[in-house]
Amino acid sequence: MSFPPSRTTAAPSRQRGGPHVMSGGGALTGSARQRNRAPGAPEPEGAGAAMVSGKQLADMGYKAFSGSMMLLTVYGGYLCGVRAYRLLQRRREREAAAGPNS
């Protein structure tokens, strides 16, 4: 199953702060928030809790879902391998128990 490539919401602006500042969003990153504060001013409440956009939330959900599917696939491969190994072991035991004449 393939998913369409992710879209960017806005082109990078040439504002102070470099390419990580997006135009139109208005939200400041943690480093930009600290730069805009006056020296010696107290830290604003909730400064560490940045808002997550819908696209970021969807991307995180997609990555979590994809990661869980990958783990399930690896675990399923492990179980399949263990079952095949045990099947072959039982076959060898039966052949050894039957003796060389059969």
Secondary structure as GFF3:
##gff-version 3
##sequence-region A 1 102
A	DSSP	three_ten_helix	18	20	.	.	.	ID=ss1
A	DSSP	alpha_helix	30	36	.	.	.	ID=ss2
A	DSSP	alpha_helix	54	98	.	.	.	ID=ss3
###
